[in-house]
């Protein structure tokens, strides 16, 4: 209850003798109607023990919430020091939409008797905050973050079971009604499955915000609403998809034989893909043989490896999500045709090599092809011509023979002894437009100088064998200039054979140093001692007898025998440090007094050793030393 008061002026001009009293009391309120029932009461009070009045007409006015609820004249009997009620009443007050309400109240008094002590005029006013009436029901959800396709539970708490409710969902700027819940419950609730179609509204994000609203009705009138937000997520499994990867061979030869071939194939990738639930694919990349190729259509470089080779394709969508597909391709191992160990030599009619006079051809070759399970068409071809001729003559050919090595008897081809010939060996397989040739030149039966076909070998007095970085001399070397350059006078030649080098190198040679080893001229040091050696000097010995100075420091065991003194034991000088003075025949010891010995006393000292020379020869192996003298 709220009470307001104000002074009343009397005729003499004083205000404190009487008071106007206004009381406001909220009796009840209606949740359904959003109203309060408010009682008012107005009265007059004498504030002293002297002031009283009665029978005087007086007008009282009361306003509540802007509405005048009283305007009436009364003649109250007011004893001294007494509060007298004049009038009371009640009024229904409508609250604001949110259930709150503050009202203004006022009262006024006017008297018709202008007497000295009679009350003339007065007023009072104030405001009253009424009880806030529960209005819109509260709302809550059990999943503040939820994936599409899952169910969210929406719960409300109502102030009255007479209320009805509606639940709405606002998503992507659009609001739709989900359900109407009839009256009869204070806990309205609804379970709602988030549509997967909402994901299409998130093409560039993995989540968005949905608003769920609970609106409360009293009858047909809305009494308010409350809302709550939830994070709606695109399902984790919603990712872009790689629909197909088609791989073809850009090399028509490989495509024709139906194999991906090492060092020949180039692969064409064609990738199809799609976004998911409204997303778009933003990037496509494929890793293959250490390289990354971007885009949905590309051609790789030449395949390097063989066997089973992996590739991995990855796509990303506008949500930042990805998918990956890995696969394998089978690559057939391949190497280009190999032609090795090729020679062409003159031979006699029995096909024995005869570079001096042969006219028959003896050819050797080794060739290898990659068969690709028999699908690689191959050819090996041999032809020849006289050097300088404009045309070739076929010798033989082999088709689809994948491994071939032989000494081939080609017939009487090299009929001119003074002409040179060229023999061409050619290899070709399905990946080659023409033969790859290796040409071997057969020299005349005699050739002073013959260069190899690649210019990196040279042969004197015969046909060059085409061995790279090789000089071959088929005759004897007798030129003095050559000998003087390699083995000038004074040079040493060491050999296991007792064959005078003059027999095959020329010049005059003599044996030297028999039974001796060689030492380099000059001063040498073994780490502790330096020695100098002069050219052609000799020294050293096979056996050596040690001198006294060469022996290491040492001592022997000596024994003393004394006749006539049987109680004296044999003395070990190493033990007692004793010695004999042979001139005075005294036995002397540091531990005993000196005793004169008798004339028949004698001393004896024992020695060991054989004075034999020791062997002084180092470990050795014997060879022949020759020295050129002229």
Residue, then its C-alpha position, 0 to 999 in steps of 0.5 A: x500500500x502507498x500513502x500520500x499526504x499534503x497540507x491544507x491551508x486554513x483561512x488564517x494562511x496556515x498549512x499544518x493544521x489539517x492534512x489531505x490523505x490519499x491511499x493506493x492499494x493493489x488488491x490483485x492482478x490478472x495474468x490472463x488480462x494483464x490488469x491489476x485491481x487497485x483500491x483508492x481511499x481519500x480522507x482528512x486529518x486534524x493534526x492538532x488538539x484544537x482544530x476541528x470542524x463539521x457541517x462545512x461542505x467540502x469538495x474532494x477530487x481523486x485521479x488514478x492513472x490519469x482518470x478522475x475517479x472522484x469529484x464530490x462534495x462532502x461535509x465530514x465531521x473531523x474531531x481534533x487529532x483524528x483521521x477521517x475517511x471521506x471516500x474509497x473506491x477501486x479501479x482496474x488498471x491495464x498494464x503495459x505489453x511487457x506486464x509492467x505498470x507505474x501509475x500516477x495518483x493525485x487528490x485535491x481538497x477545496x472548502x467553501x467556508x472562508x473562516x479563520x480556522x476553516x480549511x480552504x484548499x490542499x492537494x497531494x500526488x505521487x506515483x505507484x509501481x504496480x506488480x509486473x505481471x508475467x507475460x511472454x513465456x520464457x524459452x530454452x533449447x537443449x542444443x545451442x550448437x547442432x548439425x542439420x538433420x539432428x533434432x533440437x528440443x525447444x522448451x518454454x515456461x509459461x506464467x499461465x496454463x491458459x496461455x496458448x503459444x506458437x513457435x517460429x524458426x528464423x533462418x536465412x532471413x525467413x521466418x516460418x511457424x513451426x507449431x501451435x501449442x494449445x493452452x492447458x500447460x505451463x511447459x510448452x515444448x516442441x522437438x524440431x528436426x533441423x532440415x538438411x536443406x538448410x545446408x544449401x543456405x550455407x554455400x561458403x560457411x560451415x555454420x550459421x545462426x537460427x533464431x527460435x521464437x516462442x510467442x505467447x497468446x492470451x486468447x487471440x491476443x499476443x502477450x509477447x514473445x521471447x527468442x533464443x539463438x542456436x548455431x546450425x552446422x553443416x554435417x561433418x560428412x557433407x564434403x565435395x565429392x570426386x565423381x570420377x578420374x579418367x586417365x588416358x595415355x597421351x602417347x598414341x603408341x602406348x594407347x595402341x598397345x594398351x599399356x602405360x610405358x615407362x619413359x614413353x607415356x604421358x598421362x591425361x587426367x580428366x577429373x569430374x567433381x561436385x560440391x555438396x549441399x550448395x557448395x562449389x569446388x574451389x581447387x583441384x590438385x593431383x600429386x603424381x611422381x613428386x609433381x603437383x598438377x592443378x586443375x581438373x584436366x591436365x597432362x603429366x610429364x613423361x612417366x619416369x617410374x615403372x611398376x605400381x605408381x600412386x597418385x592422389x587427387x584432392x579437392x577443396x570447396x567453398x566451405x574449406x572442406x576437402x575430399x581426397x581420392x588415391x589410386x594406382x596405375x601400372x606402368x610397364x618397364x621400358x628401356x630403349x633398344x640396346x646394341x652392345x659388343x659390336x665388332x666387324x672384322x676381316x676373316x678368312x673363308x673359315x671365319x678365322x679372324x685375318x686382318x692381314x688378308x681376310x675378305x670374309x666378314x665376321x660380325x659380332x653384336x648383342x642387341x636387346x629390346x623391351x618386349x612389352x609382353x610381345x606387343x613391342x614391334x622391333x627390328x634389327x638390321x645390318x647393312x654394309x657398303x664400301x666407304x664412300x659409296x652412296x648406297x647400302x646393301x642389306x646383310x640381314x634383319x631380324x624382327x621381334x627378336x627381343x634378345x640376340x647375341x652371336x658371331x655372325x658369318x656375313x660372307x665374302x663382303x670385304x673383297x678389296x684388300x685396299x678398300x675400307x668398308x662400313x658396316x651399319x647396325x640398326x635398331x628400331x622399335x615401336x616408339x621409334x620412327x627410324x633406325x638408330x644406327x651404329x656404324x663400324x669401319x673395317x680398314x683395309x688389310x693394311x693401314x698405317x694409322x686407323x682412327x676409331x669411328x668416334x674419333x676417340x681411339x687410334x691404332x697403328x699398323x691395323x684396324x682400330x677396335x673402337x675402344x674409347x681413349x685407347x692407343x693400340x700399336x699392332x707392330x713392334x716399337x723399335x724407335x730409339x727416340x721412344x726408347x730414350x724417352x722411356x728408358x734413357x741411359x741410367x734407367x733401371x728396369x726390374x722384372x721377374x724374368x731373366x731376359x735382357x731388356x736390350x732384346x725387346x727394348x733395344x740399348x745395352x743393359x747390364x745386371x746389377x745389385x745381385x744380392x742387394x736391395x735398393x736404397x734411395x739416395x740422400x739423407x733419411x730419418x727413421x724417427x730417431x736417427x738420420x743417415x746419409x746415402x751417396x749414389x752408387x755406394x754400397x753397405x750393410x752386412x748379412x751377419x753381424x757379431x755384437x761387440x761389448x759396447x753393442x750389448x745392453x747393460x746387464x750382470x751375471x751370477x757369480x759364485x765363490x768357493x773358500x777352502x777351510x771354511x765349511x761353515x761359509x755358504x756359497x755366496x750369491x753376489x747378486x743377493x749379497x752384493x759381495x765381490x772378490x779382491x783377487x790381489x789381496x785374496x780378501x773376501x769383502x762384503x758390506x755386511x761382514x767384516x773382512x777375513x783374510x783367506x788362506x793361500x789355498x782359498x780360490x774364487x771362480x766366476x761363471x759366464x754364458x754366451x757363444x759369440x755367434x753372429x746373428x742374421x741381419x737380413x730383412x724379409x725379401x722377395x727376389x727380382x732381376x735388376x737391370x741398368x741401361x749403360x748405352 
